[in-house]
Amino acid sequence: MTKLALAVLLALVLALPLPSIGRADEAGLDCQALIASLYKVMEASLSGNNSTDLLNLYSKAVLPPPISQLHGSVVEDLVDLHDALNTVFNESGVAATLEHIADLSKRLRTDVESYVKTLTACSVDKSTASLYSGKVYSLLDRVDSLLNQTMVYLATSRSSSSIKVYPSSQAIAPGDTVSFKIVVLEEGVFNGSLVLAVLPGLTTLVTEEFSVSTGVNKIDVSIPPASKLGEVLPAGKYTVVAHVEIRDSANSSALSLLTLDLYTNNITVNVPRVVRPGELVSANIVPAEGCPASVLLDRDVLFEGYLREEGVVVTFKIPDNATPGTHYLVVRLEPGFKYLGGTVSIPLLVERPEVPVLVEAPSVYVSLSNAIPVLVRALGNASRIVVVTSGGERDVSKDGIAYLNGGLGLFDRVEAVIEVYPVEGSVYQPAVHRVSVLYINPLTLLSIVLAATFVLPLLVAHERGVYLVLKHVGSRSGRRSSPRSVSRFINYLSSQLPVAGLYYRLLNELGFRKPEAQETLREHFASLRINTAIKSLLWRLLVLVEKELYSRDKPKREEAESVAREIRNAET
């Protein structure tokens, strides 16, 4: 059993890989060599080497003072632990050895902590020293693991044959009452004691004196509340050794292992995480166990009293002058019956709100004037209001009207950006408002309505008006462009009078004189001096044009195009 246990523990300790680290400071402290030295000592200790071998191994490590002195203290602690463990595995007195191991464990942890603090203070390269410190503490945790496994071995393999102890539960919690059955096989009545101690330091939690007789005896032990346990233990999960000792008996002790969960009070805080200066905020605080508590916003006390398990609502106001950034809602808990106390901090982000300002602008504005009024009213803490448009920017008063310039088109979309700047030193940030107004110009609208009502019908109905347009259509040869509005109107009439358009384009292609504004189509045709055959065909096309202009029975465009092809063929 001894060799197997030592081999397992050796494998656990040596499982942690060594880092590749350079020198930590100018004194030549080689962290990697230090770690390697400690591991060699552990390896020698767990392999069964005697104390003389370990001290000889340590003497080979050349280290600068004061590191060497502290290093030596840690090695000597490991040597003493080695001897104590050998005593246990060689089946010497169990109770005395357990106490000795606990004392050695405490001494080792104290020396290691001093070692790490001195190393960090002497080191120039803080990152290397920090990494090394982590490795040393990892080694210390492995030692604690070794001690725990030693206790497990003792509890399972070294129990007395004349006395047995059975707890009612292997898992205990603060404030619990645990029953222990103590079975005594020897004849008689005996006085004894039951001690609950926490590994690895065997910190005593409970000591209970009792009197037992042959057979099954029951003893109830009360676990101290969390408020008491918190004085000697931090939060965590622990292995507890139950050590029963019967006095006046040759084989009088027995061990049992339990687990103790010691946790801080779990708090649920329902509160907005983003707040603003001057805002009234409610926080619902629910602890897992009722306890005395205080609630603070940074350093300002908001609540002092008892937090119930069903929760307490604390209402508070964010100060008007709260600076933007992260503030903390702090809940300080006192230790209770089942849970430890502690402090819970909830971050609250205080945002800088925009400068309060009222902007009123119409979505649609109809006016003979192209000045569009926009009401801008600062609600406080504003130092400057700027209106930015495509024409530039200008300031307005704190409570004033900004005018936007509308265009001359029928429908114009006018946009502007209104920037409001806070007073210097204020917690507010600049506000930006975008304004978009649809501006309708009544004069432009009236002009279009009049044109659609009177001018267009006259142009379509009056032959000479149509001639003017068709003359323009027929004479377009790409040499000169027309205004866009005129071009759109011409294209519209061309689509409505395709035969007339074809007639005028044909005149333009053949180089014939086009009609004047005062001429009718027939007067113009009579004045032409051209080939008789072509004139005959052109007359046929003219008849189709007049039919298109004046008759309800419109000619087919294909018929007109057929006549135009005959004219082109005759011309060639």
KEMI-880669 format. One line per 4 residues: their letters; for each residue x, y, z negated of C-alpha. Coordinates in nm, 2 decimals. Each point is the difference from the previous one (the first is absolute). Example, Ala and Ser with C-alpha at 12.3 -4.5 7.8 and 13.67 -1.06 7.14 Angstrom:
2
as = 1.23:-0.45:-0.78 ~ 0.14:0.34:0.07 $
This chain:
572
mtkl = 0.00:0.00:0.00 ~ 0.28:0.24:-0.08 ~ 0.18:-0.03:0.33 ~ -0.33:0.02:0.20 $
alav = -0.12:0.31:-0.19 ~ 0.34:0.17:0.04 ~ 0.00:-0.08:0.37 ~ -0.34:0.15:0.06 $
llal = 0.08:0.31:-0.19 ~ 0.33:0.04:0.19 ~ -0.19:-0.02:0.33 ~ -0.24:0.28:-0.12 $
vlal = 0.28:0.23:-0.10 ~ 0.21:-0.05:0.31 ~ -0.30:0.04:0.24 ~ 0.05:0.38:0.01 $
plps = 0.23:0.09:0.29 ~ 0.30:0.23:-0.07 ~ -0.02:0.34:0.18 ~ 0.27:0.14:0.22 $
igra = 0.09:0.31:-0.18 ~ 0.31:0.23:0.02 ~ 0.16:0.19:-0.28 ~ -0.23:0.20:-0.22 $
deag = 0.23:0.27:-0.11 ~ 0.36:0.14:0.01 ~ 0.10:-0.21:-0.30 ~ 0.00:-0.30:0.22 $
ldcq = -0.31:-0.17:-0.16 ~ -0.08:-0.29:0.23 ~ -0.37:-0.08:-0.06 ~ 0.01:-0.32:0.20 $
alia = 0.29:-0.13:-0.20 ~ -0.19:0.08:-0.33 ~ -0.31:-0.18:0.12 ~ 0.21:-0.30:0.12 $
slyk = 0.17:-0.01:-0.34 ~ -0.33:-0.01:-0.19 ~ -0.13:-0.27:0.22 ~ 0.32:-0.20:-0.05 $
vmea = -0.05:0.03:-0.38 ~ -0.36:-0.12:0.04 ~ 0.10:-0.29:0.22 ~ 0.27:-0.10:-0.25 $
slsg = -0.24:0.03:-0.29 ~ -0.27:-0.21:0.16 ~ 0.25:-0.26:0.13 ~ 0.10:-0.09:-0.35 $
nnst = 0.33:0.17:-0.03 ~ 0.11:0.09:-0.35 ~ 0.04:0.34:-0.15 ~ 0.38:0.01:0.05 $
dlln = -0.04:-0.07:0.38 ~ -0.25:0.29:0.03 ~ 0.23:0.25:-0.18 ~ 0.29:-0.11:0.22 $
lysk = -0.22:0.06:0.30 ~ -0.09:0.35:-0.12 ~ 0.36:0.09:-0.07 ~ 0.07:-0.03:0.38 $
avlp = -0.24:0.29:0.08 ~ 0.21:0.32:0.02 ~ -0.24:0.29:-0.06 ~ 0.05:0.36:-0.10 $
ppis = -0.10:0.11:-0.35 ~ -0.26:0.06:-0.14 ~ -0.16:-0.24:0.24 ~ 0.23:-0.28:-0.10 $
qlhg = -0.11:0.02:-0.37 ~ -0.37:-0.01:0.08 ~ 0.06:-0.27:0.26 ~ 0.17:-0.20:-0.28 $
svve = -0.30:0.05:-0.23 ~ -0.24:-0.15:0.26 ~ 0.23:-0.29:0.06 ~ 0.03:-0.07:-0.37 $
dlvd = -0.38:0.01:-0.03 ~ -0.03:-0.26:0.28 ~ 0.26:-0.22:-0.18 ~ -0.20:0.01:-0.32 $
lhda = -0.31:-0.09:0.19 ~ 0.18:-0.29:0.16 ~ 0.10:-0.13:-0.34 ~ -0.36:0.04:-0.14 $
lntv = -0.15:-0.18:0.29 ~ 0.24:-0.29:-0.04 ~ -0.11:-0.02:-0.36 ~ -0.36:-0.03:0.11 $
fnes = 0.06:-0.26:0.26 ~ 0.23:-0.19:-0.23 ~ -0.31:-0.04:-0.23 ~ 0.11:0.21:-0.30 $
gvaa = -0.23:0.20:-0.22 ~ -0.28:0.13:0.22 ~ -0.15:0.29:-0.21 ~ 0.33:0.16:-0.10 $
tleh = 0.13:-0.03:0.36 ~ -0.31:0.17:0.14 ~ 0.05:0.30:-0.22 ~ 0.37:0.02:0.09 $
iadl = -0.09:-0.01:0.37 ~ -0.25:0.28:-0.04 ~ 0.26:0.21:-0.18 ~ 0.26:-0.07:0.28 $
skrl = -0.26:0.09:0.27 ~ -0.07:0.34:-0.17 ~ 0.37:0.07:-0.03 ~ 0.07:-0.09:0.36 $
rtdv = -0.27:0.23:0.13 ~ 0.13:0.29:-0.22 ~ 0.35:-0.05:0.13 ~ -0.11:-0.03:0.36 $
esyv = -0.20:0.32:-0.03 ~ 0.31:0.18:-0.14 ~ 0.21:-0.15:0.27 ~ -0.23:0.13:0.28 $
ktlt = -0.03:0.35:-0.15 ~ 0.38:0.03:-0.03 ~ 0.05:-0.13:0.35 ~ -0.25:0.25:0.15 $
acsv = 0.16:0.29:-0.19 ~ 0.35:-0.09:0.12 ~ -0.11:-0.06:0.36 ~ 0.03:0.26:0.27 $
dkst = -0.19:-0.20:0.25 ~ -0.35:0.00:-0.16 ~ -0.16:-0.22:0.26 ~ 0.26:-0.27:-0.04 $
asly = -0.03:0.02:-0.38 ~ -0.38:-0.02:0.02 ~ 0.02:-0.31:0.21 ~ 0.25:-0.16:-0.23 $
sgkv = -0.21:0.08:-0.31 ~ -0.30:-0.18:0.17 ~ 0.22:-0.31:0.04 ~ 0.11:0.01:-0.36 $
ysll = -0.36:0.02:-0.12 ~ -0.09:-0.28:0.23 ~ 0.26:-0.21:-0.17 ~ -0.14:0.09:-0.33 $
drvd = -0.35:-0.11:0.12 ~ 0.15:-0.33:0.09 ~ 0.14:-0.04:-0.35 ~ -0.35:0.07:-0.14 $
slln = -0.14:-0.27:0.24 ~ 0.27:-0.24:-0.13 ~ -0.12:0.07:-0.36 ~ -0.36:-0.05:0.09 $
qtmv = 0.08:-0.34:0.16 ~ 0.19:-0.09:-0.31 ~ -0.31:0.06:-0.21 ~ -0.21:-0.20:0.24 $
ylat = 0.25:-0.29:-0.04 ~ -0.01:0.03:-0.37 ~ -0.38:0.01:-0.02 ~ -0.05:-0.30:0.23 $
srss = 0.29:-0.22:-0.10 ~ 0.10:0.09:-0.36 ~ -0.33:-0.01:-0.19 ~ -0.01:-0.17:-0.33 $
ssik = -0.13:-0.35:-0.01 ~ -0.18:0.05:-0.34 ~ -0.18:0.33:0.09 ~ -0.18:0.12:0.31 $
vyps = -0.15:0.34:0.08 ~ -0.28:0.06:0.26 ~ -0.13:0.35:0.07 ~ -0.37:0.05:0.10 $
sqai = 0.11:0.20:0.30 ~ 0.33:0.03:0.19 ~ -0.08:0.36:0.10 ~ -0.05:0.26:-0.27 $
apgd = -0.08:0.37:0.01 ~ 0.02:0.29:-0.25 ~ -0.27:-0.02:-0.26 ~ -0.07:-0.37:0.06 $
tvsf = -0.04:-0.26:-0.27 ~ 0.18:-0.32:0.09 ~ -0.05:-0.33:-0.18 ~ 0.29:-0.24:-0.05 $
kivv = -0.05:-0.37:-0.08 ~ 0.29:-0.12:-0.21 ~ 0.03:-0.38:-0.02 ~ 0.20:-0.12:-0.29 $
leeg = 0.10:-0.37:0.01 ~ 0.19:-0.02:-0.34 ~ -0.18:-0.07:-0.32 ~ -0.05:0.29:-0.24 $
vfng = -0.09:0.37:-0.03 ~ 0.25:0.25:0.15 ~ 0.05:0.37:0.01 ~ 0.11:0.15:0.33 $
slvl = 0.00:0.30:0.23 ~ -0.10:0.08:0.36 ~ 0.20:0.26:0.19 ~ -0.10:0.15:0.34 $
avlp = 0.30:0.16:0.17 ~ 0.04:0.15:0.35 ~ 0.28:-0.10:0.23 ~ 0.27:0.08:0.09 $
gltt = 0.08:0.19:-0.32 ~ -0.23:-0.20:-0.22 ~ -0.17:0.31:-0.13 ~ -0.23:-0.11:-0.28 $
lvte = -0.37:0.07:0.05 ~ -0.17:-0.21:-0.27 ~ 0.12:-0.19:-0.31 ~ -0.26:-0.22:-0.16 $
efsv = 0.05:-0.20:-0.33 ~ -0.21:-0.31:-0.05 ~ -0.04:-0.32:-0.19 ~ -0.07:-0.33:0.19 $
stgv = -0.05:-0.36:-0.09 ~ 0.02:-0.33:0.19 ~ -0.22:0.00:0.31 ~ -0.15:0.28:0.21 $
nkid = 0.01:0.35:-0.14 ~ -0.14:0.31:0.16 ~ 0.15:0.35:-0.03 ~ -0.14:0.32:0.15 $
vsip = 0.24:0.27:0.09 ~ -0.10:0.35:0.10 ~ 0.21:0.16:0.28 ~ 0.07:0.37:-0.08 $
pask = -0.19:0.26:0.21 ~ 0.17:0.18:0.29 ~ 0.05:0.31:-0.21 ~ 0.23:-0.21:-0.23 $
lgev = 0.17:-0.20:0.28 ~ 0.07:0.31:0.19 ~ 0.24:0.11:-0.28 ~ 0.24:-0.28:0.08 $
lpag = -0.08:-0.12:0.35 ~ -0.05:0.18:0.34 ~ -0.27:-0.11:0.24 ~ 0.06:-0.33:0.16 $
kytv = -0.05:-0.38:-0.01 ~ 0.19:-0.19:-0.27 ~ 0.08:-0.35:-0.11 ~ -0.08:-0.05:-0.37 $
vahv = 0.16:-0.27:-0.21 ~ -0.22:-0.14:-0.27 ~ 0.24:-0.15:-0.26 ~ -0.15:-0.21:-0.28 $
eird = 0.22:-0.09:-0.29 ~ -0.10:-0.23:-0.29 ~ 0.21:0.03:-0.32 ~ 0.10:-0.29:-0.21 $
sans = 0.00:-0.24:0.30 ~ 0.29:-0.17:0.17 ~ -0.12:0.06:0.35 ~ -0.20:0.32:-0.04 $
sals = -0.02:0.22:0.31 ~ -0.19:0.01:0.33 ~ -0.03:0.24:0.29 ~ -0.27:0.10:0.25 $
lltl = 0.01:0.26:0.28 ~ -0.28:0.25:0.07 ~ -0.03:0.30:0.24 ~ -0.09:0.35:-0.10 $
dlyt = -0.14:0.26:0.24 ~ 0.06:0.35:-0.12 ~ -0.13:0.26:0.24 ~ -0.07:0.37:0.01 $
nnit = -0.36:0.12:0.00 ~ -0.13:0.00:0.36 ~ -0.16:0.33:0.09 ~ -0.23:0.09:0.30 $
vnvp = -0.01:0.37:0.08 ~ -0.25:0.11:0.26 ~ 0.09:0.36:0.10 ~ 0.05:0.18:0.33 $
rvvr = 0.36:-0.01:0.10 ~ -0.01:0.33:0.20 ~ -0.13:0.31:-0.19 ~ 0.01:0.38:0.04 $
pgel = 0.07:0.28:-0.24 ~ -0.31:0.09:-0.21 ~ -0.18:-0.32:0.09 ~ -0.20:-0.18:-0.27 $
vsan = 0.10:-0.37:-0.01 ~ -0.14:-0.30:-0.18 ~ 0.21:-0.30:-0.09 ~ -0.16:-0.33:-0.11 $
ivpa = 0.26:-0.19:-0.22 ~ -0.07:-0.36:-0.08 ~ 0.24:-0.20:-0.22 ~ 0.01:-0.38:-0.02 $
egcp = -0.02:0.04:-0.38 ~ -0.14:0.29:-0.20 ~ 0.28:0.20:-0.16 ~ 0.10:0.35:-0.12 $
asvl = 0.13:0.21:0.28 ~ 0.07:0.35:0.12 ~ -0.04:0.13:0.36 ~ 0.21:0.28:0.14 $
ldrd = 0.03:0.19:0.32 ~ 0.38:0.06:0.01 ~ 0.04:0.14:-0.35 ~ -0.35:0.13:-0.06 $
vlfe = -0.20:-0.23:-0.23 ~ -0.35:-0.08:0.15 ~ -0.12:-0.27:-0.24 ~ 0.10:-0.16:-0.33 $
gylr = -0.21:-0.28:-0.15 ~ -0.10:-0.36:0.05 ~ -0.03:-0.15:0.34 ~ -0.28:-0.25:0.02 $
eegv = 0.02:-0.31:0.21 ~ -0.30:0.12:0.21 ~ 0.19:0.31:0.08 ~ 0.02:0.37:-0.09 $
vvtf = -0.06:0.29:0.25 ~ 0.24:0.29:-0.04 ~ -0.09:0.32:0.18 ~ 0.27:0.26:0.06 $
kipd = 0.07:0.30:0.21 ~ 0.31:0.04:0.23 ~ 0.16:0.33:-0.11 ~ -0.07:0.28:0.25 $
natp = 0.38:0.07:0.00 ~ 0.10:-0.37:0.05 ~ 0.29:-0.01:0.24 ~ -0.03:-0.22:0.31 $
gthy = 0.16:-0.34:-0.04 ~ -0.03:-0.31:-0.21 ~ -0.14:0.02:-0.36 ~ -0.07:-0.28:-0.23 $
lvvr = -0.30:-0.12:-0.20 ~ 0.17:-0.17:-0.30 ~ -0.19:-0.26:-0.22 ~ 0.19:-0.08:-0.32 $
lepg = -0.12:-0.32:-0.17 ~ 0.05:-0.12:-0.36 ~ 0.07:-0.37:-0.05 ~ -0.32:-0.20:-0.06 $
fkyl = -0.09:-0.34:-0.12 ~ 0.07:-0.20:0.32 ~ 0.21:0.24:0.21 ~ 0.29:0.23:-0.04 $
ggtv = -0.02:0.37:0.04 ~ 0.17:0.20:0.27 ~ -0.02:0.28:0.23 ~ -0.18:0.01:0.34 $
sipl = 0.07:0.28:0.24 ~ -0.24:0.07:0.29 ~ 0.14:0.24:0.27 ~ -0.23:0.28:0.11 $
lver = 0.09:0.19:0.31 ~ -0.09:0.37:-0.02 ~ -0.04:0.13:0.35 ~ 0.03:0.36:0.11 $
pevp = -0.35:0.10:0.12 ~ -0.05:0.23:0.30 ~ -0.08:0.36:-0.06 ~ -0.38:0.02:-0.04 $
vlve = -0.14:0.20:0.29 ~ -0.34:0.03:0.17 ~ 0.00:0.01:0.38 ~ -0.33:0.05:0.19 $
apsv = 0.00:-0.01:0.38 ~ -0.29:-0.06:0.24 ~ 0.02:-0.31:0.21 ~ -0.17:0.19:0.29 $
yvsl = 0.02:0.37:0.05 ~ -0.20:0.20:0.27 ~ 0.07:0.37:0.02 ~ 0.06:0.28:0.26 $
snai = 0.32:0.08:-0.20 ~ 0.28:-0.25:0.02 ~ 0.10:0.05:-0.36 ~ -0.10:-0.30:-0.21 $
pvlv = -0.02:0.07:-0.37 ~ 0.14:-0.26:-0.25 ~ -0.06:0.05:-0.37 ~ 0.31:-0.08:-0.21 $
ralg = -0.04:0.03:-0.38 ~ 0.28:-0.09:-0.24 ~ -0.13:-0.15:-0.33 ~ 0.31:0.10:-0.19 $
nasr = 0.38:-0.05:-0.02 ~ 0.05:0.10:0.36 ~ 0.27:0.25:0.10 ~ -0.04:0.01:0.38 $
ivvv = -0.25:-0.12:0.27 ~ 0.13:-0.04:0.35 ~ -0.21:-0.07:0.31 ~ 0.19:-0.16:0.28 $
tsgg = -0.14:-0.01:0.36 ~ 0.14:-0.04:0.35 ~ 0.05:0.38:0.00 ~ 0.22:0.00:-0.31 $
erdv = -0.06:0.03:-0.37 ~ -0.14:0.28:-0.23 ~ -0.07:0.04:-0.37 ~ -0.34:0.06:-0.15 $
skdg = -0.09:0.11:-0.35 ~ -0.09:-0.24:-0.27 ~ -0.37:0.05:0.06 ~ -0.02:0.10:0.36 $
iayl = -0.13:-0.09:0.34 ~ 0.23:-0.12:0.27 ~ -0.10:0.06:0.37 ~ 0.08:-0.25:0.27 $
nggl = 0.01:0.10:0.36 ~ -0.24:-0.17:0.23 ~ 0.06:-0.04:0.38 ~ -0.19:0.12:0.31 $
glfd = -0.11:-0.35:0.10 ~ -0.34:-0.14:-0.05 ~ 0.11:-0.26:-0.26 ~ 0.33:0.07:-0.18 $
rvea = 0.13:-0.21:-0.29 ~ 0.18:0.24:-0.24 ~ 0.23:-0.16:-0.25 ~ 0.20:0.15:-0.29 $
viev = 0.20:-0.12:-0.30 ~ -0.05:0.18:-0.33 ~ 0.29:-0.03:-0.25 ~ -0.05:0.10:-0.36 $
ypve = 0.32:0.05:-0.22 ~ 0.00:-0.03:-0.38 ~ 0.13:0.25:-0.25 ~ 0.37:-0.06:-0.06 $
gsvy = 0.05:-0.23:-0.30 ~ -0.34:-0.15:0.03 ~ -0.07:-0.38:-0.02 ~ -0.19:0.03:0.33 $
qpav = 0.13:-0.08:0.34 ~ -0.10:0.18:0.33 ~ -0.33:-0.08:0.15 ~ -0.06:-0.05:0.37 $
hrvs = -0.34:0.03:0.16 ~ -0.07:-0.06:0.37 ~ -0.29:0.19:0.17 ~ -0.16:-0.09:0.33 $
vlyi = -0.28:0.22:0.15 ~ -0.19:-0.05:0.33 ~ -0.04:0.35:0.14 ~ -0.27:0.08:0.26 $
nplt = 0.02:0.32:0.19 ~ -0.36:0.13:0.08 ~ 0.12:0.22:0.29 ~ 0.16:-0.29:0.18 $
llsi = -0.30:-0.22:-0.07 ~ -0.24:0.27:0.14 ~ 0.22:0.04:0.32 ~ -0.02:-0.38:0.06 $
vlaa = -0.38:-0.01:-0.06 ~ -0.06:0.30:0.24 ~ 0.22:-0.17:0.27 ~ -0.18:-0.33:-0.04 $
tfvl = -0.34:0.18:0.01 ~ 0.04:0.25:0.29 ~ 0.33:-0.02:0.19 ~ 0.02:-0.37:0.08 $
pllv = -0.36:-0.03:0.13 ~ 0.07:0.31:0.22 ~ 0.31:-0.15:0.14 ~ -0.16:-0.33:0.08 $
aher = -0.32:0.15:0.14 ~ 0.15:0.28:0.20 ~ 0.16:-0.12:0.33 ~ 0.26:0.27:0.01 $
gvyl = 0.10:-0.07:-0.35 ~ 0.05:-0.36:0.09 ~ 0.19:0.10:0.30 ~ 0.24:0.20:-0.21 $
vlkh = 0.07:-0.31:-0.21 ~ 0.02:-0.24:0.29 ~ 0.23:0.24:0.18 ~ 0.23:-0.02:-0.30 $
vgsr = -0.03:-0.38:0.00 ~ 0.07:-0.04:0.37 ~ 0.30:0.23:-0.01 ~ 0.18:-0.17:-0.28 $
sgrr = 0.31:-0.15:0.14 ~ 0.23:-0.02:-0.30 ~ 0.17:0.33:0.09 ~ -0.15:0.18:-0.30 $
sspr = -0.15:-0.12:-0.31 ~ -0.32:0.14:-0.15 ~ -0.07:0.07:-0.37 ~ -0.10:-0.31:-0.19 $
svsr = -0.36:0.12:-0.07 ~ -0.06:0.08:0.37 ~ 0.16:-0.33:0.11 ~ -0.24:-0.19:-0.23 $
finy = -0.30:0.19:0.14 ~ 0.11:-0.06:0.36 ~ 0.05:-0.37:-0.06 ~ -0.34:-0.02:-0.15 $
lssq = -0.17:0.16:0.31 ~ 0.21:-0.22:0.23 ~ -0.13:-0.31:-0.18 ~ -0.36:0.13:0.04 $
lpva = 0.04:0.10:0.37 ~ 0.24:-0.26:0.15 ~ -0.12:0.06:0.37 ~ 0.05:0.38:-0.02 $
glyy = 0.34:-0.05:-0.15 ~ 0.09:-0.25:0.28 ~ -0.11:0.26:0.26 ~ 0.22:0.27:-0.14 $
rlln = 0.30:-0.23:-0.04 ~ -0.04:-0.11:0.36 ~ 0.00:0.37:0.11 ~ 0.32:0.05:-0.19 $
elgf = 0.17:-0.31:0.14 ~ -0.08:0.09:0.37 ~ 0.11:0.36:-0.06 ~ -0.34:0.16:0.08 $
rkpe = -0.10:0.33:-0.15 ~ -0.20:-0.04:-0.32 ~ -0.33:0.19:-0.07 ~ 0.02:0.34:-0.14 $
aqet = -0.19:0.09:-0.31 ~ -0.27:0.18:0.19 ~ -0.04:-0.27:0.27 ~ -0.25:-0.28:0.00 $
lreh = 0.12:-0.34:0.11 ~ -0.19:0.03:0.33 ~ 0.14:0.35:0.07 ~ 0.35:-0.13:-0.06 $
fasl = -0.06:-0.31:0.22 ~ -0.13:0.22:0.29 ~ 0.32:0.21:-0.01 ~ 0.23:-0.30:0.04 $
rint = 0.18:-0.04:0.34 ~ 0.09:-0.37:0.01 ~ -0.02:-0.31:0.22 ~ -0.36:-0.08:0.09 $
aiks = 0.03:-0.37:-0.11 ~ 0.15:0.10:-0.34 ~ -0.26:0.28:-0.04 ~ -0.28:-0.25:0.06 $
llwr = 0.14:-0.24:-0.26 ~ 0.05:0.30:-0.24 ~ -0.36:0.10:0.05 ~ -0.11:-0.35:-0.11 $
llvl = 0.20:0.05:-0.32 ~ -0.14:0.35:-0.05 ~ -0.35:-0.14:0.01 ~ 0.09:-0.25:-0.27 $
veke = 0.14:0.29:-0.21 ~ -0.32:0.20:0.03 ~ -0.20:-0.31:-0.09 ~ 0.21:-0.04:-0.31 $
lysr = -0.05:0.36:-0.10 ~ -0.37:0.05:0.06 ~ -0.17:-0.34:0.04 ~ -0.12:-0.23:-0.27 $
dkpk = 0.10:-0.30:0.22 ~ 0.38:0.02:-0.04 ~ 0.22:-0.15:0.27 ~ 0.22:-0.29:-0.06 $
reea = 0.37:0.08:-0.05 ~ 0.10:-0.29:0.22 ~ -0.19:0.15:0.29 ~ 0.18:0.33:-0.04 $
esva = 0.34:-0.18:-0.02 ~ -0.08:-0.19:0.32 ~ -0.06:0.32:0.18 ~ 0.32:0.15:-0.14 $
reir = 0.20:-0.29:0.13 ~ -0.14:0.05:0.35 ~ 0.10:0.37:-0.02 ~ 0.35:-0.09:-0.10 $
naet = 0.03:-0.26:0.27 ~ -0.12:0.24:0.26 ~ 0.25:0.26:-0.12 ~ 0.29:-0.24:0.05 $
